[in-house]
Amino acid sequence: MNKVPLTVVGADLMRNELQRLKSVERPSVIAAIAEARSHGDLSENAEYDAAKEKQGFVEGRIKDLEGKLSNAQIIDPRHLDTEGRVVFGATVELVDAETGDEVKYQIVGDDEANIKGGKISVGSPIARALIGKYAGDVADVNAPGGMRHYEIVNVHYL
C-alpha cells in the first residue's frame, strides 16, 4: 500500500482524534444504543436508529484513521537537509507577480490541507509548482483561473 505523507503536527492531530473517538465517542454511542434499546420496540425507535447510524460513522472514522496512521510516512522538515529548497512540510512565503499580494503556505499531506489555515496539499497545482524551487525563483502555476506567477520570497522549515 502507498505511504501517506504527514507532517509531525498532522500525525499528532490524527492520533488525538483517534484517541478521542475510542475513549469518548465510542463509549457514548454504546451508552446511547443501550438507552434506546431499553425503550422497547426497536422497529419504530428513532433514537436507536440514530445511535446505530452514529456508531457506524464513529467506527468508520476509527478504521480510516487507523489505516492512514499505519501507512503514514511522518516527515519533519526541520531534520531534512534541503539547502533552502521547497519540500514537503516547508512553509513558503510567496508574492503574486501580478497583484503583489503576499501569501504564506505550508505544504502538507492531503488530509491536513486547509487553505484558510494556510496549509496546501502536496498534490495541489501550486504545491507541485513550488516543490524543488528556492527563494528567489518564480513558480508558474496552472491554476483553474488561468496561469499565475509567484515569486518565492522565503522558505522556512518549522
C-alpha positions as CSV (number, residue, x, y, z in Angstrom):
1,M,0.0,0.0,0.0
2,N,1.2,3.5,-0.7
3,K,2.7,5.6,2.1
4,V,0.7,8.7,3.2
5,P,2.9,11.7,3.8
6,L,2.1,13.5,7.0
7,T,3.7,16.3,9.0
8,V,4.5,15.7,12.6
9,V,1.7,18.0,13.6
10,G,-0.8,16.3,11.3
11,A,0.1,12.9,12.7
12,D,-0.4,14.2,16.2
13,L,-3.8,15.6,15.3
14,M,-4.8,12.3,13.8
15,R,-3.7,10.4,16.9
16,N,-5.5,12.7,19.2
17,E,-8.7,12.4,17.1
18,L,-8.4,8.6,17.1
19,Q,-7.9,8.6,20.9
20,R,-10.9,10.8,21.4
21,L,-13.1,8.6,19.2
22,K,-12.1,5.4,21.0
23,S,-12.2,6.8,24.6
24,V,-15.1,9.3,24.4
25,E,-17.3,8.9,21.3
26,R,-17.4,5.1,21.1
27,P,-18.5,4.6,24.8
28,S,-21.0,7.4,24.4
29,V,-22.6,5.8,21.4
30,I,-22.7,2.4,23.1
31,A,-24.5,4.0,26.1
32,A,-27.0,5.7,23.7
33,I,-27.7,2.4,22.0
34,A,-28.3,0.7,25.3
35,E,-30.6,3.5,26.4
36,A,-32.6,3.4,23.2
37,R,-32.9,-0.4,23.5
38,S,-34.4,0.0,26.9
39,H,-37.3,1.9,25.4
40,G,-38.7,-1.2,23.9
41,D,-39.7,-1.9,20.2
42,L,-36.7,-1.3,18.0
43,S,-38.6,-1.2,14.7
44,E,-40.1,2.2,15.5
45,N,-37.4,3.6,17.7
46,A,-35.8,6.7,16.1
47,E,-33.3,7.1,18.9
48,Y,-32.0,3.6,18.3
49,D,-31.7,4.2,14.5
50,A,-29.8,7.5,15.1
51,A,-27.5,5.9,17.6
52,K,-26.7,3.0,15.3
53,E,-26.0,5.4,12.5
54,K,-23.7,7.4,14.7
55,Q,-22.0,4.2,15.7
56,G,-21.4,3.4,12.0
57,F,-19.8,6.8,11.4
58,V,-17.6,6.6,14.5
59,E,-16.4,3.1,13.7
60,G,-15.8,4.0,10.1
61,R,-13.7,7.1,11.1
62,I,-11.7,5.0,13.6
63,K,-10.9,2.5,10.8
64,D,-10.0,5.3,8.4
65,L,-7.6,7.0,10.9
66,E,-6.0,3.7,11.9
67,G,-5.4,2.9,8.2
68,K,-3.9,6.3,7.5
69,L,-1.7,6.2,10.5
70,S,-0.5,2.7,9.8
71,N,0.6,3.8,6.3
72,A,1.9,7.2,7.3
73,Q,5.3,8.5,6.4
74,I,5.8,11.1,9.0
75,I,8.1,13.8,7.8
76,D,9.7,16.5,9.9
77,P,11.2,19.1,7.6
78,R,13.4,20.5,10.3
79,H,15.5,17.4,10.1
80,L,15.9,17.3,6.3
81,D,19.0,18.6,4.6
82,T,17.2,20.6,1.9
83,E,19.6,23.5,1.5
84,G,16.7,26.0,1.2
85,R,14.7,24.0,-1.4
86,V,10.9,23.8,-1.2
87,V,10.0,20.3,0.1
88,F,7.1,18.6,1.8
89,G,6.4,20.3,5.1
90,A,8.1,23.6,4.2
91,T,6.4,26.9,4.8
92,V,6.8,29.1,1.8
93,E,6.3,32.9,1.6
94,L,5.1,34.0,-1.9
95,V,4.3,37.2,-3.8
96,D,1.9,37.1,-6.6
97,A,3.8,38.7,-9.5
98,E,0.7,40.3,-11.0
99,T,-1.1,41.7,-7.9
100,G,1.8,42.0,-5.4
101,D,-0.3,40.1,-2.8
102,E,1.7,38.2,-0.3
103,V,0.7,34.7,0.9
104,K,2.2,32.1,3.1
105,Y,1.5,28.4,2.7
106,Q,2.8,25.2,4.3
107,I,2.9,22.2,2.1
108,V,1.2,19.3,3.8
109,G,-0.5,15.9,3.2
110,D,-4.0,15.7,1.6
111,D,-5.6,15.0,5.0
112,E,-4.0,18.1,6.6
113,A,-4.8,20.6,3.8
114,N,-6.8,23.7,4.9
115,I,-6.5,26.7,2.6
116,K,-7.9,29.0,5.2
117,G,-5.3,27.8,7.7
118,G,-2.5,28.4,5.1
119,K,-1.9,24.7,4.5
120,I,-2.0,23.4,0.9
121,S,-2.0,19.8,-0.2
122,V,1.3,18.4,-1.7
123,G,-0.9,17.3,-4.7
124,S,-2.3,20.8,-5.4
125,P,-1.2,22.7,-8.5
126,I,0.6,25.4,-6.5
127,A,2.5,22.9,-4.3
128,R,3.6,20.9,-7.4
129,A,4.9,24.1,-9.0
130,L,6.8,25.1,-5.8
131,I,8.4,21.7,-5.0
132,G,12.1,21.8,-5.7
133,K,12.4,25.6,-6.1
134,Y,14.4,28.0,-4.0
135,A,13.9,31.5,-2.6
136,G,14.1,34.0,-5.5
137,D,12.7,31.5,-8.0
138,V,9.4,32.2,-9.8
139,A,6.8,29.4,-9.8
140,D,4.4,29.2,-12.7
141,V,1.1,27.7,-11.5
142,N,-1.5,26.5,-13.9
143,A,-4.5,27.3,-11.7
144,P,-8.2,26.8,-12.6
145,G,-8.5,30.6,-13.2
146,G,-5.5,30.6,-15.5
147,M,-1.7,30.8,-15.3
148,R,-0.4,32.5,-12.1
149,H,3.2,33.5,-11.4
150,Y,4.5,33.5,-7.8
151,E,7.9,34.7,-6.6
152,I,9.3,32.7,-3.7
153,V,10.3,35.2,-1.1
154,N,11.4,32.8,1.7
155,V,11.3,29.1,2.7
156,H,11.0,28.0,6.3
157,Y,11.2,24.6,7.9
158,L,9.0,24.8,11.1
